[in-house]
């Protein structure tokens, strides 16, 4: 350690005396100092024997595996040759370490029976239903939401080394994300903005599962179940709204019809012939629909001509004769 410090100080003095500029590695070495340089060097020095021992053991086991394959040939090929399908990839661990080059497959490949451990990973798109989640929306309404999630493995090595069970972890993460996202929306927004919610959930899940080598392709909300009382209240509200709109539409239709009838009456009053043509058209329509019934409407003007004149009333007063009581007696005698 003291020798390294002396070498660094000597190099600095010689550089300053000659007037040469320091290079980038020299500046980093000088700025770091001896305290920062020594621990890594010590670690590297301490790790070299361990790596040599590991390499020696690996070489020895490799020789034994080759001897085993030669002695028991061709039966040893059952252990030495592995095959993976087109939709699979094989992650090979040799003495606990992943081989360089990543996952193998598809097809046949050679492994050492006593050294290699093969883990197969399916890279097809998987789908699973997220368990129904009871969620309290922003406007304090409890709803039950079902969703489905589609994902696939894009990096088999990461899916094996970074997470123990990427399928179970993805399911739990999907349920948690569903509760967190839907809790920030109101009930009406939850029913009307499903596409935006699905896209937002996909982005968040994709970011969370990317370190695991998993790609979330799609997230869909399949069902939103409301409480029964709330469904009845919403149905009554919708029915009342429809009835009100129907009444308004009917009133508007009556208004327009009366206006049209008034305009038609004004036009027909200007020309009596138009009224007769309308009468004939009505008779034609009745004859086409109901042949056994014919109606002949008569105008009131024709009926007034056939009415008899009213008798005159006599206005002279009629007075009854008045006889006195005396004349009555005379007549009696």
C-alpha positions as CSV (number, residue, x, y, z in Angstrom):
1,X,0.0,0.0,0.0
2,X,2.8,2.4,0.8
3,X,4.5,1.5,-2.5
4,X,1.4,2.5,-4.4
5,X,1.1,5.8,-2.6
6,X,4.8,6.6,-3.4
7,X,4.2,5.6,-7.1
8,X,1.3,8.0,-7.4
9,X,3.1,10.9,-5.8
10,X,6.2,10.3,-7.9
11,X,4.0,10.3,-11.1
12,X,2.4,13.6,-10.1
13,X,5.8,15.2,-9.4
14,X,7.2,14.0,-12.7
15,X,4.2,15.2,-14.7
16,X,4.3,18.7,-13.1
17,X,8.0,19.0,-13.7
18,X,7.7,18.1,-17.4
19,X,4.7,20.2,-17.9
20,X,2.6,17.5,-19.6
21,X,-1.1,17.4,-19.1
22,X,-2.7,14.6,-17.2
23,X,-4.7,12.0,-19.1
24,X,-8.2,11.1,-18.1
25,X,-7.3,7.8,-16.4
26,X,-4.4,9.5,-14.5
27,X,-6.8,12.2,-13.3
28,X,-9.3,9.6,-12.1
29,X,-6.5,7.6,-10.3
30,X,-5.1,10.7,-8.6
31,X,-8.6,12.0,-7.7
32,X,-9.6,8.7,-6.2
33,X,-6.6,8.4,-3.9
34,X,-5.1,5.3,-2.5
35,X,-8.0,4.6,-0.1
36,X,-10.4,4.1,-3.0
37,X,-8.0,2.1,-5.1
38,X,-6.9,-0.5,-2.5
39,X,-10.2,-2.2,-1.5
40,X,-11.2,-3.2,-5.0
41,X,-7.7,-4.4,-5.7
42,X,-7.8,-6.4,-2.5
43,X,-11.1,-7.9,-3.5
44,X,-9.8,-8.8,-6.9
45,X,-6.7,-10.3,-5.4
46,X,-8.8,-12.3,-2.9
47,X,-11.3,-13.5,-5.5
48,X,-8.7,-14.9,-7.9
49,X,-8.1,-18.1,-6.0
50,X,-11.8,-18.8,-5.6
51,X,-12.3,-18.3,-9.3
52,X,-9.4,-20.6,-10.1
53,X,-10.8,-23.3,-7.8
54,X,-14.2,-23.0,-9.3
55,X,-12.8,-23.3,-12.8
56,X,-10.8,-26.4,-11.7
57,X,-13.8,-28.1,-10.3
58,X,-15.8,-27.3,-13.4
59,X,-13.1,-28.7,-15.6
60,X,-13.0,-31.9,-13.5
61,X,-16.7,-32.4,-13.6
62,X,-16.7,-31.7,-17.4
63,X,-14.1,-34.5,-17.9
64,X,-16.2,-36.9,-15.7
65,X,-19.3,-36.1,-17.8
66,X,-17.5,-36.7,-21.0
67,X,-16.3,-40.1,-19.7
68,X,-19.8,-40.9,-18.5
69,X,-21.2,-40.2,-22.0
70,X,-18.5,-42.2,-23.7
71,X,-18.9,-45.2,-21.4
72,X,-22.7,-45.5,-21.6
73,X,-23.1,-44.5,-25.2
74,X,-25.7,-44.5,-26.8
75,X,-27.9,-44.6,-23.6
76,X,-26.2,-41.5,-22.3
77,X,-27.7,-39.5,-25.2
78,X,-31.0,-39.7,-23.4
79,X,-29.5,-37.4,-20.7
80,X,-27.2,-35.4,-22.9
81,X,-29.6,-34.3,-25.6
82,X,-32.5,-32.0,-24.8
83,X,-35.2,-30.8,-27.1
84,X,-37.5,-27.7,-26.7
85,X,-40.6,-26.9,-28.8
86,X,-41.0,-23.8,-31.0
87,X,-43.0,-22.0,-28.3
88,X,-40.4,-22.8,-25.6
89,X,-37.0,-21.7,-24.6
90,X,-34.4,-23.4,-22.3
91,X,-32.4,-21.6,-19.7
92,X,-29.3,-23.7,-18.8
93,X,-27.6,-23.4,-15.5
94,X,-24.1,-24.9,-15.5
95,X,-22.9,-25.4,-11.9
96,X,-25.4,-22.7,-10.8
97,X,-24.4,-20.1,-13.4
98,X,-26.3,-19.2,-16.5
99,X,-24.4,-20.1,-19.7
100,X,-23.3,-17.3,-22.0
101,X,-25.6,-16.7,-25.0
102,X,-28.9,-16.6,-23.1
103,X,-31.7,-19.1,-23.6
104,X,-31.5,-22.0,-26.0
105,X,-34.0,-23.3,-28.5
106,X,-36.0,-24.2,-30.3
107,X,-34.7,-27.6,-31.3
108,X,-32.0,-30.0,-30.0
109,X,-29.0,-29.0,-27.9
110,X,-26.3,-30.8,-25.9
111,X,-25.9,-30.6,-22.1
112,X,-23.6,-32.3,-19.6
113,X,-25.5,-34.7,-17.4
114,X,-23.7,-34.0,-14.2
115,X,-23.2,-30.3,-14.6
116,X,-26.2,-28.7,-16.4
117,X,-29.7,-28.0,-15.1
118,X,-32.3,-27.0,-17.7
119,X,-35.4,-24.8,-17.0
120,X,-38.0,-24.6,-19.8
121,X,-40.0,-21.4,-20.2
122,X,-43.1,-21.1,-22.3
123,X,-43.1,-17.9,-24.4
124,X,-46.7,-18.1,-25.6
125,X,-49.2,-15.4,-24.7
126,X,-51.0,-16.3,-21.4
127,X,-54.3,-15.0,-20.1
128,X,-55.9,-15.2,-16.7
129,X,-58.9,-13.7,-15.0
130,X,-58.2,-11.2,-12.3
131,X,-60.2,-12.2,-9.2
132,X,-63.4,-10.0,-8.7
133,X,-62.4,-7.0,-6.7
134,X,-64.8,-4.9,-4.6
135,X,-63.7,-1.3,-5.1
136,X,-64.9,1.9,-3.5
137,X,-65.0,4.6,-6.2
138,X,-64.2,8.3,-5.7
139,X,-67.9,9.1,-5.2
140,X,-68.2,6.4,-2.4
141,X,-70.0,3.7,-4.5
142,X,-69.0,0.1,-3.9
143,X,-68.7,-1.8,-7.2
144,X,-67.4,-5.3,-8.1
145,X,-65.1,-5.3,-11.1
146,X,-63.8,-8.3,-13.2
147,X,-60.9,-8.0,-15.5
148,X,-58.7,-10.1,-17.7
149,X,-55.0,-9.8,-18.4
150,X,-52.8,-11.0,-21.4
151,X,-49.0,-11.3,-21.1
152,X,-46.1,-13.2,-22.4
153,X,-42.4,-13.8,-21.6
154,X,-40.0,-11.8,-23.8
155,X,-36.8,-12.6,-21.8
156,X,-36.7,-16.1,-20.4
157,X,-33.5,-15.5,-18.5
158,X,-35.0,-12.6,-16.5
159,X,-38.3,-14.5,-15.9
160,X,-36.3,-17.3,-14.2
161,X,-33.6,-15.3,-12.3
162,X,-35.4,-12.1,-11.3
163,X,-38.7,-13.5,-9.9
164,X,-39.6,-16.9,-8.3
165,X,-43.0,-17.3,-9.9
166,X,-43.7,-14.7,-12.6
167,X,-47.2,-16.0,-13.3
168,X,-48.4,-15.7,-9.7
169,X,-46.6,-12.4,-9.2
170,X,-48.2,-11.0,-12.4
171,X,-51.7,-12.0,-11.1
172,X,-51.2,-10.3,-7.7
173,X,-49.8,-7.2,-9.3
174,X,-52.7,-7.0,-11.7
175,X,-55.3,-7.2,-8.9
176,X,-53.4,-4.6,-6.9
177,X,-53.1,-2.2,-9.9
178,X,-56.8,-2.7,-10.7
179,X,-57.9,-1.6,-7.2
180,X,-55.5,1.4,-7.1
181,X,-56.5,2.7,-10.5
182,X,-60.3,2.3,-10.3
183,X,-60.3,3.9,-6.8
184,X,-59.5,7.2,-8.4
185,X,-62.5,7.3,-10.8
186,X,-66.1,8.0,-10.2
187,X,-68.8,5.5,-11.0
188,X,-70.0,7.2,-14.2
189,X,-66.4,7.6,-15.4
190,X,-65.8,3.9,-14.6
191,X,-68.7,2.9,-16.9
192,X,-68.0,5.3,-19.7
193,X,-64.2,5.5,-19.9
194,X,-63.2,1.9,-20.0
195,X,-60.8,2.3,-22.9
196,X,-58.8,4.9,-21.1
197,X,-58.7,2.9,-17.9
198,X,-57.5,-0.2,-19.8
199,X,-54.7,1.7,-21.5
200,X,-53.6,3.2,-18.2
201,X,-53.5,-0.2,-16.5
202,X,-51.6,-1.7,-19.3
203,X,-48.9,1.0,-19.1
204,X,-48.5,0.7,-15.4
205,X,-48.4,-3.2,-15.4
206,X,-45.9,-3.1,-18.3
207,X,-43.5,-0.9,-16.4
208,X,-43.8,-3.0,-13.3
209,X,-43.2,-6.4,-15.1
210,X,-40.5,-5.2,-17.5
211,X,-37.7,-6.1,-15.0
212,X,-39.1,-9.7,-14.9
213,X,-38.9,-10.1,-18.7
214,X,-42.7,-10.1,-19.0
215,X,-44.6,-8.0,-21.5
216,X,-48.2,-7.1,-20.7
217,X,-50.0,-7.1,-24.1
218,X,-53.6,-6.2,-23.0
219,X,-55.8,-5.5,-20.0
220,X,-59.6,-5.5,-20.3
221,X,-62.3,-4.8,-17.8
222,X,-64.9,-7.4,-18.5
223,X,-67.7,-6.6,-16.1
224,X,-68.8,-4.0,-13.6
225,X,-71.4,-5.1,-11.1
226,X,-73.4,-2.5,-9.2
227,X,-75.5,-3.1,-6.0
228,X,-79.1,-4.1,-6.5
229,X,-80.5,-1.0,-4.9
230,X,-78.4,1.3,-7.0
231,X,-79.4,-0.6,-10.2
232,X,-83.1,-0.1,-9.3
233,X,-82.6,3.6,-8.6
234,X,-80.7,4.1,-11.9
235,X,-83.4,2.2,-13.8
236,X,-86.2,4.4,-12.3
237,X,-84.2,7.5,-13.1
238,X,-83.7,6.4,-16.7
239,X,-87.3,5.5,-17.1
240,X,-88.5,8.8,-15.8
241,X,-86.0,10.6,-18.1
242,X,-87.4,8.6,-21.1
243,X,-91.0,9.3,-20.2
244,X,-90.3,13.0,-19.9
245,X,-88.5,13.0,-23.3
246,X,-91.4,11.1,-24.8
247,X,-94.0,13.6,-23.5
248,X,-91.9,16.5,-24.9
249,X,-91.6,14.9,-28.3
250,X,-95.4,14.2,-28.4
251,X,-96.2,17.8,-27.4
252,X,-93.8,19.0,-30.1
253,X,-95.5,16.7,-32.7
254,X,-99.0,18.0,-31.7
255,X,-97.8,21.6,-31.9
256,X,-96.4,21.0,-35.4
257,X,-99.5,19.1,-36.5
258,X,-101.9,21.8,-35.4
259,X,-99.7,24.4,-37.1
260,X,-99.8,22.4,-40.3
261,X,-103.6,21.9,-40.1
262,X,-104.1,25.6,-39.6
263,X,-102.0,26.4,-42.7
264,X,-104.0,23.8,-44.7
265,X,-107.3,25.2,-43.6
266,X,-106.2,28.7,-44.6
267,X,-105.2,27.5,-48.0
268,X,-108.5,25.5,-48.5
269,X,-110.6,28.5,-47.4
270,X,-109.3,30.5,-50.3
271,X,-110.4,27.9,-52.9
272,X,-113.6,25.9,-52.5
273,X,-112.4,23.5,-55.2
274,X,-109.5,22.4,-53.1
275,X,-112.0,21.3,-50.4
276,X,-113.9,19.2,-53.0
277,X,-110.7,17.6,-54.1
278,X,-109.7,16.8,-50.5
279,X,-113.2,15.2,-50.1
280,X,-112.7,13.0,-53.2
281,X,-109.3,12.0,-52.0
282,X,-110.7,11.0,-48.6
283,X,-113.4,8.9,-50.3
284,X,-110.7,7.2,-52.4
285,X,-108.7,6.3,-49.2
286,X,-111.8,4.9,-47.5
287,X,-112.8,2.8,-50.5
288,X,-109.3,1.3,-50.6
289,X,-109.2,0.4,-47.0
290,X,-112.8,-0.5,-46.1
291,X,-114.9,-1.3,-49.2
292,X,-118.2,-1.9,-47.3
293,X,-118.3,1.5,-45.7
294,X,-118.8,4.7,-47.6
295,X,-119.3,8.1,-45.9
296,X,-121.0,11.0,-47.7
297,X,-120.4,14.2,-45.7
298,X,-122.9,17.0,-46.6
299,X,-122.1,20.6,-46.0
300,X,-124.3,22.5,-43.6
301,X,-125.1,25.2,-46.3
302,X,-127.1,22.6,-48.3
303,X,-129.1,21.6,-45.3
304,X,-130.2,25.2,-44.5
305,X,-131.9,25.5,-47.9
306,X,-134.3,22.6,-47.1
307,X,-135.4,24.0,-43.7
308,X,-139.1,25.3,-43.4
309,X,-139.7,28.9,-42.4
310,X,-140.5,29.4,-38.8
311,X,-144.2,30.4,-38.0
312,X,-144.9,34.0,-37.0
313,X,-146.1,34.6,-33.5
314,X,-149.2,36.9,-32.8
315,X,-148.2,39.6,-30.5
316,X,-151.9,40.9,-29.8
317,X,-153.0,40.2,-26.3
318,X,-156.0,38.1,-25.7
319,X,-158.4,39.3,-23.0
320,X,-161.1,37.1,-21.5
321,X,-164.6,38.7,-21.0
322,X,-165.3,39.9,-17.5
323,X,-168.9,39.6,-16.2
324,X,-170.0,41.3,-13.2
325,X,-171.6,39.5,-10.4
326,X,-174.9,41.2,-10.9
327,X,-175.2,40.1,-14.6
328,X,-174.4,36.6,-13.4
329,X,-177.3,36.6,-11.0
330,X,-179.7,37.9,-13.6
331,X,-178.8,35.2,-15.9
332,X,-179.4,32.7,-13.2
333,X,-182.9,33.9,-12.6
